[in-house]
């Protein structure tokens, strides 16, 4: 999709109500995320962020602005946190934020701030166009090009007096943070499932290709089963922060492993042709690979080990620094 096509399809997609995590319909939420990514990974990247923002606002007891498209920009570079200053009638936001998807597409964003304390703020992007400088040149690859991903510099951007969402540290400490962390994993699964669709349409039927096809189908079945199980567990204990933390790290690890195996088998089964001469398959392969790097790999596994060990020893989990 081009950026224009993406915006049009995204508007239709997010106009449909999405169940909130822990609402009793989380399996449907995960299913719709996988379906969206199976259609188009760039579409899923923006839609998942919008739906995550709505869930965050709901958890904070806030009502989203009607008809607005939201993003969540929470990536941090050590030593380069955004700064929030109080003014007479609101706040000013300053600093540079990397990895912002949806620049020029979304209307509002939930943005993490590090100074003077860790906060989440809601930014009206349309009313701050002259106080926000965008840099799309930082994005050097074609993957996710249509999502308008890059860096933003906030230059004394004006925020309303009620811009702060939750209290200090609330964004990372709430159970919904970890319920939401399952959303990208659903997109990873749906994203690589789109490559299975390519494989199913292929006419290659030699024994080696068929063996890889069978393994890829099994991986998709396994990932979808894990997402359904995780969703049911979320609905069963929506307020259990520790359980949500452990579950999200386990799910993301397993989905990443199974999706990575599918990518590996796909390239071995079908060779360089789809990766170099089929535009849709090639873009999907690249975007799925890049999207999964939101997983922190061994860092997440270390955190998971700490959580499991502490819960087993004391039944009390305190693991500072274990976050996305």
VENBEL-V106757 format. One record per residue. N is the residue number from 1. RES is the residue in one small letter. PSI is psi in degrees with one decimal (* if undefined). OMEGA is omega in degrees with one decimal (* if undefined). Layout:
# VENBEL-V106757
{{N | RES | PSI | OMEGA} {N | RES | PSI | OMEGA}}
This chain:
# VENBEL-V106757
{{1 | x | 144.2 | 169.5} {2 | x | 170.9 | 178.5} {3 | x | -40.7 | 178.9} {4 | x | -44.2 | 178.1} {5 | x | -37.7 | 179.5} {6 | x | -43.9 | 179.3} {7 | x | -42.2 | -179.4} {8 | x | -47.3 | -179.6} {9 | x | -36.6 | -179.9} {10 | x | -41.1 | 179.6} {11 | x | -40.7 | 177.8} {12 | x | -42.7 | -176.6} {13 | x | -47.9 | -174.0} {14 | x | -7.1 | 176.1} {15 | x | -16.5 | 178.1} {16 | x | 133.4 | -176.8} {17 | x | 133.8 | 179.6} {18 | x | 129.8 | 177.5} {19 | x | 142.9 | 176.7} {20 | x | 151.4 | 176.2} {21 | x | 136.5 | 178.3} {22 | x | 9.0 | -176.8} {23 | x | -1.9 | -175.0} {24 | x | -5.6 | -179.4} {25 | x | 29.4 | -178.8} {26 | x | -32.5 | 174.4} {27 | x | -37.4 | 178.2} {28 | x | -37.2 | 177.5} {29 | x | -48.4 | 179.5} {30 | x | -39.4 | 179.8} {31 | x | -43.8 | -178.8} {32 | x | -32.5 | 175.7} {33 | x | -43.2 | 178.5} {34 | x | -40.7 | 179.7} {35 | x | -39.0 | 179.6} {36 | x | -44.4 | 179.5} {37 | x | -30.8 | 177.7} {38 | x | -30.1 | 174.6} {39 | x | -49.8 | -178.0} {40 | x | 126.3 | -175.0} {41 | x | -37.8 | 177.6} {42 | x | -40.5 | 176.3} {43 | x | -44.8 | -178.7} {44 | x | -36.1 | -178.4} {45 | x | -43.0 | -179.9} {46 | x | -39.3 | -179.1} {47 | x | -42.4 | -180.0} {48 | x | -40.3 | 179.5} {49 | x | -41.2 | 178.2} {50 | x | -48.1 | -179.1} {51 | x | -34.3 | 176.3} {52 | x | -41.7 | 178.7} {53 | x | -42.3 | 178.7} {54 | x | -38.1 | 178.1} {55 | x | -39.9 | 178.6} {56 | x | -46.7 | -180.0} {57 | x | -40.1 | 178.7} {58 | x | -40.3 | 179.2} {59 | x | -28.3 | 178.3} {60 | x | -1.6 | -178.8} {61 | x | 25.8 | -178.5} {62 | x | 154.3 | 179.5} {63 | x | 125.4 | 178.8} {64 | x | 153.7 | 176.8} {65 | x | 127.8 | -176.0} {66 | x | 140.5 | 176.2} {67 | x | 5.5 | -178.0} {68 | x | 142.7 | 174.3} {69 | x | 127.5 | -174.3} {70 | x | 158.3 | 170.2} {71 | x | 163.7 | 171.3} {72 | x | 116.6 | -179.8} {73 | x | 99.3 | -173.1} {74 | x | 4.6 | 178.5} {75 | x | 142.6 | -178.2} {76 | x | 140.6 | 169.6} {77 | x | 122.7 | -177.8} {78 | x | 130.8 | 178.6} {79 | x | 2.1 | -177.4} {80 | x | 45.1 | -178.9} {81 | x | 151.2 | 173.4} {82 | x | 151.8 | -179.1} {83 | x | 134.6 | 179.5} {84 | x | 127.9 | 179.0} {85 | x | 139.2 | 178.4} {86 | x | 139.3 | 174.8} {87 | x | -179.4 | -178.8} {88 | x | -35.5 | -175.7} {89 | x | 15.0 | 179.1} {90 | x | -129.4 | -178.0} {91 | x | 160.7 | 169.3} {92 | x | 136.4 | -178.5} {93 | x | 130.0 | -178.5} {94 | x | 148.5 | 176.6} {95 | x | 177.4 | -175.3} {96 | x | 132.1 | -179.3} {97 | x | 122.0 | -179.8} {98 | x | 171.3 | 172.1} {99 | x | 49.9 | 176.5} {100 | x | 113.1 | 177.5} {101 | x | 139.4 | 179.1} {102 | x | 17.5 | 179.7} {103 | x | 125.9 | -178.4} {104 | x | -2.5 | 179.6} {105 | x | -47.7 | -177.0} {106 | x | 157.5 | -177.5} {107 | x | -34.8 | -177.2} {108 | x | 156.9 | -179.1} {109 | x | 143.7 | 168.9} {110 | x | 120.7 | -168.8} {111 | x | 133.8 | 177.1} {112 | x | 142.7 | -179.3} {113 | x | 141.8 | -179.3} {114 | x | -17.7 | -176.9} {115 | x | 136.8 | 0.4} {116 | x | -5.3 | 176.9} {117 | x | 168.7 | -176.8} {118 | x | 113.2 | -177.1} {119 | x | 164.9 | 171.7} {120 | x | 132.2 | -178.7} {121 | x | 151.2 | 175.6} {122 | x | 124.1 | -175.0} {123 | x | 127.8 | 172.6} {124 | x | 102.7 | -173.6} {125 | x | -35.2 | -176.7} {126 | x | -35.1 | -179.2} {127 | x | 4.4 | -179.8} {128 | x | 21.7 | -175.3} {129 | x | -35.4 | -179.0} {130 | x | -10.2 | -178.1} {131 | x | 14.5 | 177.3} {132 | x | 123.9 | 178.3} {133 | x | 125.0 | -178.9} {134 | x | 147.3 | 180.0} {135 | x | 96.4 | 178.6} {136 | x | -7.3 | -178.9} {137 | x | -15.9 | 177.9} {138 | x | -21.2 | -178.4} {139 | x | 111.4 | -169.4} {140 | x | 0.3 | -175.7} {141 | x | 162.0 | 178.6} {142 | x | -26.3 | 178.9} {143 | x | 132.6 | -179.9} {144 | x | 18.0 | 179.3} {145 | x | -39.1 | -176.8} {146 | x | -18.1 | -178.8} {147 | x | -2.0 | -179.9} {148 | x | 59.3 | -179.6} {149 | x | 136.4 | 179.0} {150 | x | -154.8 | 180.0} {151 | x | 148.0 | 176.6} {152 | x | 140.2 | 173.0} {153 | x | 118.6 | 177.9} {154 | x | 124.2 | -177.1} {155 | x | 88.7 | -176.8} {156 | x | 46.8 | 178.9} {157 | x | 141.2 | -173.8} {158 | x | 124.0 | 178.5} {159 | x | 149.0 | -179.6} {160 | x | 168.4 | -177.2} {161 | x | -19.5 | 179.5} {162 | x | 25.3 | -174.8} {163 | x | -26.9 | -177.0} {164 | x | 127.3 | -179.5} {165 | x | 114.0 | -177.8} {166 | x | -170.0 | -179.2} {167 | x | -178.1 | 179.2} {168 | x | 126.4 | 179.5} {169 | x | -6.3 | -174.2} {170 | x | -40.1 | -174.4} {171 | x | -44.1 | -177.1} {172 | x | -22.3 | -171.9} {173 | x | -16.6 | -175.2} {174 | x | 151.0 | 178.1} {175 | x | -32.1 | -178.8} {176 | x | -21.2 | 176.4} {177 | x | -42.6 | -177.2} {178 | x | -30.3 | 171.6} {179 | x | -42.9 | 179.2} {180 | x | -28.1 | 179.9} {181 | x | -17.5 | 176.9} {182 | x | -20.6 | -178.2} {183 | x | -51.0 | 176.7} {184 | x | -36.1 | 178.1} {185 | x | -38.0 | 176.3} {186 | x | -37.5 | 177.8} {187 | x | -37.7 | 176.4} {188 | x | -45.9 | -177.8} {189 | x | -48.5 | 179.4} {190 | x | -34.0 | 180.0} {191 | x | -47.5 | -179.8} {192 | x | -23.7 | 175.6} {193 | x | -27.5 | 175.6} {194 | x | -28.0 | 175.3} {195 | x | -32.0 | 173.3} {196 | x | -38.0 | 178.1} {197 | x | -40.8 | 175.4} {198 | x | -44.9 | -177.7} {199 | x | -39.6 | -179.4} {200 | x | -28.5 | 179.7} {201 | x | -12.9 | -178.9} {202 | x | 148.7 | 179.8} {203 | x | 1.4 | 178.8} {204 | x | 128.8 | -176.4} {205 | x | 27.8 | 175.0} {206 | x | 160.2 | -174.3} {207 | x | -40.4 | -178.0} {208 | x | -42.5 | 178.6} {209 | x | -42.7 | -179.7} {210 | x | -35.2 | 177.6} {211 | x | -44.4 | 177.1} {212 | x | -38.6 | 178.7} {213 | x | -44.3 | 178.4} {214 | x | -41.8 | -179.9} {215 | x | -38.5 | 179.0} {216 | x | -41.6 | 177.2} {217 | x | -41.1 | 179.2} {218 | x | -38.4 | 178.8} {219 | x | -42.6 | 178.7} {220 | x | -43.7 | 177.3} {221 | x | -42.6 | -179.2} {222 | x | -43.4 | -179.5} {223 | x | -43.5 | 179.7} {224 | x | -35.7 | 177.9} {225 | x | -42.1 | 178.2} {226 | x | -42.2 | 179.7} {227 | x | -38.9 | 178.3} {228 | x | -42.5 | 179.1} {229 | x | -44.2 | 179.0} {230 | x | -40.6 | -179.6} {231 | x | -41.4 | 179.0} {232 | x | -37.3 | 177.7} {233 | x | -38.5 | 177.0} {234 | x | -45.9 | 180.0} {235 | x | -28.6 | -179.6} {236 | x | -26.0 | -178.9} {237 | x | 67.0 | -173.5} {238 | x | -19.6 | -176.4} {239 | x | 2.3 | -178.3} {240 | x | 96.0 | -175.9} {241 | x | -43.0 | -179.2} {242 | x | -47.1 | 178.1} {243 | x | -38.6 | 179.6} {244 | x | -39.1 | 179.3} {245 | x | -50.7 | -179.3} {246 | x | -45.4 | -178.5} {247 | x | -45.6 | -177.6} {248 | x | -42.9 | 179.9} {249 | x | -39.5 | 177.9} {250 | x | -46.9 | -178.1} {251 | x | -47.0 | -177.6} {252 | x | -38.9 | 177.6} {253 | x | -49.0 | -176.1} {254 | x | -41.9 | 178.1} {255 | x | -42.6 | 178.9} {256 | x | -43.6 | -178.9} {257 | x | -45.4 | -177.9} {258 | x | -37.9 | 178.4} {259 | x | -38.3 | 178.4} {260 | x | -39.8 | 177.1} {261 | x | -38.7 | 179.1} {262 | x | -43.2 | 177.4} {263 | x | -42.4 | -179.6} {264 | x | -46.1 | -178.8} {265 | x | -37.0 | -179.5} {266 | x | -47.4 | -178.5} {267 | x | -34.3 | 178.7} {268 | x | -35.5 | -177.1} {269 | x | -38.3 | -170.6} {270 | x | -0.8 | 171.8} {271 | x | -158.5 | -172.7} {272 | x | -16.2 | -173.2} {273 | x | -57.0 | -176.9} {274 | x | -24.2 | -178.4} {275 | x | -13.4 | -177.2} {276 | x | -23.1 | -173.0} {277 | x | -4.7 | 174.1} {278 | x | 106.4 | -171.2} {279 | x | -44.8 | -176.6} {280 | x | -45.1 | 179.8} {281 | x | -40.8 | -179.6} {282 | x | -45.7 | -179.6} {283 | x | -40.6 | 179.3} {284 | x | -43.3 | 179.7} {285 | x | -46.2 | -179.0} {286 | x | -42.9 | -177.5} {287 | x | -37.5 | 177.4} {288 | x | -43.3 | 179.3} {289 | x | -44.1 | -178.2} {290 | x | -41.0 | -179.4} {291 | x | -39.1 | -177.8} {292 | x | -9.6 | 176.8} {293 | x | 0.8 | 167.0} {294 | x | -17.7 | 170.4} {295 | x | 139.4 | 178.9} {296 | x | 15.6 | 170.7} {297 | x | -123.4 | -175.8} {298 | x | -28.0 | 176.8} {299 | x | -41.6 | 176.9} {300 | x | -38.2 | 179.7} {301 | x | -37.8 | 175.6} {302 | x | -45.4 | 178.7} {303 | x | -42.3 | 178.7} {304 | x | -42.3 | 178.1} {305 | x | -40.6 | 178.3} {306 | x | -45.8 | -179.6} {307 | x | -46.1 | -178.3} {308 | x | -44.3 | -178.7} {309 | x | -44.7 | -178.0} {310 | x | -37.1 | 179.3} {311 | x | -34.9 | -180.0} {312 | x | -37.7 | -176.5} {313 | x | -45.5 | -171.5} {314 | x | -7.5 | -175.4} {315 | x | 15.5 | 176.6} {316 | x | 124.0 | -177.1} {317 | x | 119.4 | 172.6} {318 | x | 106.1 | -176.2} {319 | x | 75.7 | -179.5} {320 | x | 143.6 | 178.0} {321 | x | -8.7 | 178.3} {322 | x | 91.2 | -178.0} {323 | x | 173.1 | -179.7} {324 | x | * | *}}
